[in-house]
Amino acid sequence: MRAALALARRGLGTVWPNPAVGCVIVKDGRVVGRGWTQPGGRPHAETEALAMAGKAASGSTAYVTLEPCAHHGKTAPCAEALISAGIVRVVVAVQDPDARVAGKGVEMLMRAGVKVVEGVLEAEAAEINAGFFMRVTTGRPLVTLKLASTLDGRIATHSGESRWITGPAARTVAHMLRAENDVIMVGSGTALYDDPDLSCRLAGLAECSPVRVVVDGRLRLPLTSRLVATANDIPTWVLTLEGCDRLRREAYEEAGVDVVELPAGADGAIDLEMALEALAESGVTRVLVEGGAHLAAALLRAGLVDRLIWFRAPRLMGGDGLAAAVAFGVDHLAQTPRFERIDVRPVGDDVMELYTRL
């Protein structure tokens, strides 16, 4: 199952709206087939593993990180494929919460006489597909806020200088995070000041660059920006307020940018919860937020940050520096968003901390 989980991770960022699944088929103590969900969500992991196993699949055990599907879509159910191949035992890590499956895959296997074992490395499997599960159960994607700061939480000098607070090793990890997410999101201020391209620049992973999303209520993103200039190469979406300027919207669209109009919240800015719901309706399961301080604060204030990945460089900047999040209305400790630290690891000269929301 650990091998199947490692295979499943290969699909992160490329298989949405489907889950990232891994499958390993074992017969007489030997791996005869393995597979993972392919880009775009198909073929499924079980299909890939069965194709590799061929006739050796008969009489074997399949280890699958997510309950095999039981519904007819563009392809036949994976549970049915496992039965037809002669698999006699299926080990499942975690049940699929999708109402079209939700136990029906296991039931189909058992009715056919296949022995089923459930719950093996369940927590690890659920974490891999936390975004898919959240989209299915809550109607919005998993949101991870990535921050790179000094030890005292400063992301730039008072003049805006921020390159580079963290070292090359941390930046490499950050690019891998981009490849593992469906969408990378920034606010309009970051897009204006940094003019980023928000691509994955690791060797061999350029095709894994996520969809780039700019939260830009007033359509301030310059048409000459790198994001707009490369929109025909890497999907780029701009989220803006309803009733935006028609001519400017048309100019973005002519450049290849998708513009999504959204209602305003109580503060007059884009309603971020509705923005995330709109992304989920498009199939997005995992969002990586990379800045800036205003977008971070708005998401934290709304309780929409599920994971924190915080890179801390061994420097201090003091009050002259810009904070990782601007003020978002905290008067009492009870109002602060709470997180649990689940991991700390060195990354070059820096430290990476991982948190999950309580």
C-alpha positions in Angstrom: 0.0 0.0 0.0 2.9 2.4 0.7 4.1 1.8 -2.9 0.5 2.5 -4.2 0.4 5.7 -2.2 3.7 6.8 -3.7 2.2 6.2 -7.2 -0.9 8.1 -6.3 1.1 11.2 -5.4 2.4 11.3 -9.0 -1.1 12.4 -10.1 -1.4 15.4 -7.8 -2.0 18.6 -9.8 -2.7 16.9 -13.1 -5.7 14.7 -12.6 -8.4 17.1 -11.4 -11.4 16.9 -11.1 -10.6 13.2 -10.4 -8.8 11.9 -7.3 -5.2 10.9 -7.5 -5.1 7.1 -7.1 -2.4 4.5 -7.1 -2.7 0.7 -7.6 -0.3 -2.1 -7.2 -1.1 -5.7 -8.2 0.7 -8.5 -6.5 0.8 -12.3 -7.3 2.8 -14.9 -5.5 4.8 -12.2 -3.7 5.8 -10.4 -6.9 4.5 -7.1 -8.3 2.9 -7.8 -11.7 1.2 -4.5 -12.3 1.2 -1.0 -11.1 -0.5 2.2 -12.2 -1.7 5.7 -11.2 -4.3 8.1 -12.4 -3.2 9.7 -15.7 -3.3 13.4 -16.6 -6.8 14.6 -17.0 -8.1 11.9 -14.7 -8.1 9.0 -17.2 -7.2 6.2 -17.5 -7.7 5.3 -13.9 -5.0 3.7 -11.8 -6.6 0.2 -11.8 -6.9 0.3 -15.6 -3.2 1.1 -15.9 -2.2 -1.6 -13.4 -4.4 -4.3 -15.0 -3.0 -3.5 -18.5 0.5 -4.0 -17.1 -0.4 -7.2 -15.3 -2.2 -8.8 -18.3 -3.1 -12.4 -17.7 -1.1 -12.4 -14.5 -3.8 -10.4 -12.8 -6.0 -13.5 -12.4 -5.7 -14.9 -8.9 -3.8 -11.8 -7.6 -4.3 -9.1 -5.0 -4.8 -5.4 -5.9 -3.8 -2.7 -3.5 -5.7 0.5 -4.2 -5.4 3.8 -2.4 -9.1 4.7 -3.0 -12.2 2.6 -3.2 -12.6 1.5 -6.9 -15.3 3.3 -8.7 -18.7 1.6 -9.2 -20.4 3.9 -11.7 -20.4 4.1 -15.5 -18.9 7.4 -16.8 -16.6 7.8 -19.8 -15.2 4.4 -18.8 -16.5 1.2 -17.2 -16.3 0.9 -13.4 -12.9 0.0 -12.0 -14.6 -2.5 -9.6 -16.0 -4.3 -12.6 -12.6 -4.3 -14.4 -11.0 -5.9 -11.3 -13.6 -8.6 -11.2 -13.4 -9.3 -14.9 -9.6 -9.6 -14.6 -9.9 -12.4 -12.0 -8.6 -10.4 -9.0 -9.4 -12.4 -5.9 -8.5 -9.9 -3.2 -8.6 -6.1 -3.0 -7.0 -4.0 -0.3 -8.5 -0.5 -0.1 -6.9 2.4 1.8 -9.9 4.7 2.1 -13.6 4.8 1.0 -14.6 7.2 -1.8 -17.0 9.9 -0.4 -18.4 10.6 -3.9 -22.1 9.6 -3.7 -21.8 7.6 -6.9 -19.3 5.3 -5.2 -19.4 5.6 -1.3 -19.2 1.9 -0.5 -20.8 0.7 -3.8 -17.4 -0.2 -5.2 -16.6 -2.4 -2.2 -20.1 -3.9 -2.3 -19.8 -4.8 -6.0 -16.5 -6.5 -5.4 -17.8 -8.5 -2.4 -21.0 -9.6 -4.3 -18.6 -11.0 -7.0 -16.8 -13.1 -4.3 -13.7 -10.9 -4.1 -12.2 -10.6 -0.6 -12.0 -7.0 0.4 -9.8 -5.5 3.2 -10.4 -1.8 4.1 -8.7 0.9 6.0 -5.0 0.1 5.4 -3.0 3.4 5.7 -6.3 5.2 5.6 -5.1 8.5 7.1 -2.2 8.8 4.6 -4.5 8.0 1.7 -7.1 10.6 2.9 -4.4 13.3 3.1 -3.3 12.7 -0.5 -6.9 13.2 -1.7 -7.9 15.8 0.9 -8.7 18.3 -1.9 -10.9 15.9 -3.8 -12.7 14.9 -0.6 -13.2 18.5 0.4 -14.6 19.4 -3.1 -17.0 16.4 -2.9 -18.2 17.0 0.7 -18.1 20.9 1.1 -18.2 22.2 -2.5 -14.9 24.0 -2.4 -11.2 23.0 -2.9 -8.5 22.6 -0.3 -6.7 25.8 0.2 -3.0 25.9 1.2 -1.4 29.2 2.0 2.4 29.2 1.3 4.5 31.9 3.0 8.2 32.7 2.8 9.3 35.0 5.5 12.0 36.1 8.0 12.0 34.6 11.5 9.7 37.5 12.6 7.2 36.9 9.8 8.2 39.6 7.3 7.8 38.9 3.6 9.4 42.1 2.2 11.3 45.3 3.2 9.2 48.5 3.5 10.2 49.3 -0.1 8.8 46.0 -1.3 12.1 44.1 -1.9 11.4 40.4 -1.4 13.8 38.5 -3.7 15.1 36.4 -2.2 14.2 36.0 1.4 14.6 32.2 1.4 17.3 30.2 -0.3 17.5 28.1 -3.5 16.5 24.9 -1.7 13.3 26.4 -0.4 12.5 27.8 -3.8 12.9 24.3 -5.4 10.4 22.9 -2.9 8.1 25.7 -3.6 8.1 24.9 -7.3 7.3 21.3 -6.5 4.3 22.5 -4.5 3.1 24.3 -7.6 3.3 21.1 -9.6 1.2 19.2 -6.9 -1.6 21.7 -7.0 -4.4 22.3 -9.5 -4.3 26.1 -9.1 -1.9 28.7 -7.9 -3.6 31.9 -6.7 -2.3 35.4 -6.1 -3.8 38.8 -5.4 -3.7 41.6 -7.8 -1.1 43.5 -5.7 1.4 40.7 -6.0 0.7 40.3 -9.7 1.2 44.0 -10.3 4.4 44.5 -8.2 6.2 41.2 -8.9 5.0 40.5 -12.5 5.4 36.8 -11.8 4.9 34.0 -14.3 3.8 31.5 -11.6 5.0 28.5 -13.6 6.8 25.3 -12.4 10.4 25.8 -13.4 11.8 22.5 -12.3 13.5 20.4 -15.0 11.1 18.1 -16.6 8.0 19.5 -14.8 7.2 22.5 -16.9 4.1 20.8 -18.2 2.9 20.4 -14.6 2.5 24.2 -14.2 -0.9 24.7 -12.5 -3.7 27.0 -13.7 -2.8 30.6 -12.6 -5.5 32.6 -10.9 -5.4 36.3 -10.1 -7.9 37.7 -7.6 -8.4 41.1 -9.2 -11.6 42.9 -8.4 -10.8 46.0 -10.5 -9.1 44.3 -13.4 -5.8 46.1 -12.6 -3.6 43.3 -14.1 -1.7 44.9 -17.0 -2.3 43.5 -20.4 1.5 43.6 -20.8 2.1 41.4 -17.8 3.8 38.1 -18.1 0.7 36.3 -16.9 -1.4 37.8 -19.7 1.4 37.4 -22.3 1.7 33.6 -21.6 -2.0 32.9 -21.1 -2.2 30.9 -24.3 0.6 28.6 -23.0 -0.5 28.2 -19.4 -4.2 28.6 -18.4 -4.8 31.9 -16.7 -8.0 32.9 -14.9 -8.8 36.4 -13.5 -11.5 36.5 -10.8 -13.1 39.9 -10.7 -16.3 41.7 -9.5 -19.6 41.5 -11.4 -20.2 44.4 -13.8 -16.6 44.8 -14.8 -15.5 46.9 -17.7 -16.6 45.1 -20.9 -13.8 46.4 -23.1 -11.1 45.4 -20.6 -12.7 42.0 -20.2 -12.7 41.5 -23.9 -9.0 42.5 -24.1 -8.1 39.9 -21.5 -10.1 37.2 -23.3 -8.5 38.0 -26.7 -5.2 37.4 -25.0 -6.3 34.0 -23.8 -7.3 34.9 -20.2 -10.5 33.5 -18.8 -12.4 36.2 -16.8 -14.8 35.0 -14.1 -17.2 37.6 -12.6 -18.2 37.2 -9.0 -20.4 39.0 -6.5 -19.0 41.2 -3.8 -18.9 40.3 -0.1 -19.9 42.6 2.8 -16.7 44.5 2.5 -17.2 45.3 -1.2 -14.3 43.0 -2.3 -14.8 39.7 -4.1 -16.6 37.1 -2.0 -13.8 34.6 -1.6 -16.0 31.8 -0.5 -18.0 32.1 -3.6 -14.8 32.4 -5.6 -13.6 29.0 -4.2 -17.0 27.5 -4.9 -16.7 28.7 -8.5 -13.2 27.1 -8.8 -14.7 23.8 -7.4 -17.5 23.9 -10.0 -14.7 24.0 -12.6 -13.3 20.8 -11.1 -10.5 22.4 -9.0 -9.6 20.4 -5.9 -6.3 22.0 -4.6 -5.4 25.7 -4.5 -2.0 27.0 -3.5 -2.1 30.6 -2.4 1.3 32.4 -2.8 0.4 36.0 -1.9 0.1 38.7 -1.1 -0.5 40.0 2.4 -4.0 41.3 1.6 -5.2 38.0 0.0 -3.7 36.0 2.9 -5.5 38.2 5.5 -8.8 37.9 3.7 -8.6 34.1 3.5 -7.6 33.8 7.1 -10.3 36.2 8.2 -12.9 34.1 6.3 -11.6 30.8 7.7 -10.8 29.5 4.3 -7.1 28.4 4.9 -6.9 24.7 5.4 -3.1 24.2 5.4 -0.2 26.5 6.0 3.3 25.9 4.5 5.7 28.4 6.1 9.3 28.8 4.9 11.3 30.8 7.5 14.7 32.2 6.6 17.3 32.8 9.3 17.0 36.6 9.2 15.3 39.3 11.1 13.7 42.4 9.7 11.7 44.0 12.5 8.8 46.4 12.2 10.2 48.1 9.0 9.3 45.0 7.1 5.9 44.0 5.5 4.0 41.4 7.5 2.9 38.1 6.0 -0.7 39.2 6.4 -2.2 42.7 6.8 -4.6 43.4 9.7 -7.8 41.4 9.5 -9.7 42.4 12.6 -8.3 40.5 15.5 -9.1 42.1 18.9 -8.9 39.1 21.1 -6.9 35.8 21.1 -10.1 33.9 20.7 -10.5 35.4 17.2 -7.2 34.1 15.9 -7.3 31.2 13.4 -5.8 28.2 15.1 -3.5 25.6 13.4 -1.7 22.4 14.5 1.9 21.9 13.4 2.3 18.6 11.8 5.8 18.7 10.5 9.1 20.8 10.7 12.0 20.1 8.4 15.2 21.9 7.3 15.3 23.0 3.7 18.9 24.2 3.0 19.5 27.1 5.4 15.8 27.6 5.9 13.1 25.8 7.8 9.8 24.6 6.4 6.8 24.3 8.8 3.6 22.5 7.9 0.3 23.2 9.7 -3.3 22.0 9.4 -6.3 24.0 10.5 -7.8 23.0 13.8 
